[in-house]
Amino acid sequence: MFFIQKLIQLKLAFLMLVFSVIRIGFMEDFETVTGFMISFYLVLFAIMFICVECNLKKSRLWFYFLNSSLGKGLFHLFCFLLCFGSAADPSWVDVLLGIIFFLTSVIMLIMYCFFKNQ
């Protein structure tokens, strides 16, 4: 189960980096403060996911909430809300990444419900 969570987190971090590059390079809403900050947060969170899953330095202690399925699921819900809270008219990148965050949060929360004693 731990391996599946690690795989999901690393793939999601890679997708976040790719979508951040797309936002920075090709989207017209990047020039706004909101667009810039969302792109910045996506890169920051992707780096945070990679650090935690690869056990770099003390990242597991700094981001202790990402050690459990519940913490990961709730943080994915936060990122989902961040993607859809970007503007009145979110871009296709925000919608796609938001849907992916929602699906992974549901998966993580289901894993928590069934495997919380392990």
C-alpha positions as CSV (number, residue, x, y, z in Angstrom):
1,M,0.0,0.0,0.0
2,F,2.9,2.3,0.9
3,F,4.4,1.8,-2.6
4,I,1.1,2.6,-4.3
5,Q,0.9,5.9,-2.4
6,K,4.5,6.8,-3.2
7,L,3.9,6.1,-6.9
8,I,0.8,8.2,-6.9
9,Q,2.5,11.1,-5.2
10,L,5.6,11.0,-7.5
11,K,3.4,10.9,-10.7
12,L,1.3,13.7,-9.4
13,A,4.4,15.8,-8.6
14,F,5.6,15.2,-12.1
15,L,2.2,16.3,-13.5
16,M,2.3,19.4,-11.4
17,L,5.7,20.4,-12.7
18,V,4.6,19.8,-16.3
19,F,1.4,21.7,-15.9
20,S,3.2,24.6,-14.1
21,V,5.6,24.8,-17.1
22,I,2.5,24.9,-19.4
23,R,0.9,27.6,-17.3
24,I,4.1,29.7,-17.2
25,G,4.9,29.3,-20.9
26,F,1.6,29.2,-22.7
27,M,-1.3,30.5,-20.6
28,E,-2.3,34.1,-20.8
29,D,-3.5,34.3,-17.2
30,F,0.1,33.8,-15.9
31,E,0.6,37.5,-16.2
32,T,-1.8,38.2,-13.4
33,V,-0.8,38.0,-9.8
34,T,-3.2,35.1,-9.2
35,G,-1.9,33.1,-12.2
36,F,1.7,33.6,-11.1
37,M,1.0,32.6,-7.5
38,I,-0.8,29.5,-8.5
39,S,2.0,28.4,-10.8
40,F,4.5,29.2,-7.9
41,Y,2.5,27.1,-5.4
42,L,2.2,24.2,-7.9
43,V,6.0,24.1,-8.3
44,L,6.5,24.5,-4.6
45,F,4.1,21.7,-3.7
46,A,5.5,19.4,-6.4
47,I,9.0,19.9,-4.9
48,M,7.5,19.2,-1.4
49,F,5.9,15.9,-2.7
50,I,9.2,14.8,-4.2
51,C,11.2,15.6,-1.1
52,V,8.8,13.7,1.2
53,E,8.5,10.7,-1.0
54,C,12.3,10.4,-1.7
55,N,13.1,11.0,2.0
56,L,15.3,14.0,1.4
57,K,16.8,15.7,4.5
58,K,14.2,16.2,7.2
59,S,11.2,16.6,4.8
60,R,9.2,13.8,6.5
61,L,9.5,15.8,9.8
62,W,8.8,19.2,8.2
63,F,5.7,17.9,6.3
64,Y,4.6,15.3,8.8
65,F,1.0,15.5,7.6
66,L,2.1,13.9,4.3
67,N,3.1,10.7,6.1
68,S,-0.4,9.3,6.2
69,S,-3.1,8.7,3.6
70,L,-5.4,11.1,5.5
71,G,-3.0,14.0,5.3
72,K,-2.2,13.3,1.7
73,G,-5.9,13.1,0.8
74,L,-6.8,16.3,2.6
75,F,-3.8,18.2,1.1
76,H,-4.9,17.0,-2.4
77,L,-8.4,18.4,-1.6
78,F,-6.7,21.7,-0.7
79,C,-4.8,21.7,-4.0
80,F,-8.1,20.9,-5.8
81,L,-9.7,24.0,-4.3
82,L,-6.6,26.0,-5.2
83,C,-6.9,25.0,-8.9
84,F,-10.5,25.9,-9.1
85,G,-10.1,29.1,-7.0
86,S,-7.8,30.6,-9.5
87,A,-10.3,32.8,-11.3
88,A,-13.9,33.2,-12.4
89,D,-12.9,31.3,-15.6
90,P,-10.3,28.6,-14.9
91,S,-8.2,27.4,-17.8
92,W,-8.2,23.9,-19.1
93,V,-4.9,23.3,-17.2
94,D,-6.5,24.2,-13.9
95,V,-9.6,22.1,-14.6
96,L,-7.6,19.0,-15.6
97,L,-5.2,19.3,-12.7
98,G,-8.1,19.9,-10.3
99,I,-9.9,16.8,-11.5
100,I,-6.7,14.8,-11.1
101,F,-6.3,16.2,-7.5
102,F,-9.9,15.3,-6.7
103,L,-9.5,11.7,-7.9
104,T,-6.3,11.2,-6.1
105,S,-7.8,12.7,-2.9
106,V,-10.7,10.2,-3.1
107,I,-8.2,7.4,-3.6
108,M,-6.1,8.5,-0.7
109,L,-9.1,8.9,1.6
110,I,-10.4,5.4,0.6
111,M,-7.0,4.0,1.4
112,Y,-7.1,5.7,4.8
113,C,-10.6,4.2,5.5
114,F,-9.6,0.6,4.7
115,F,-5.9,0.6,5.8
116,K,-5.7,3.0,8.7
117,N,-4.7,0.3,11.2
118,Q,-1.6,-0.7,9.2
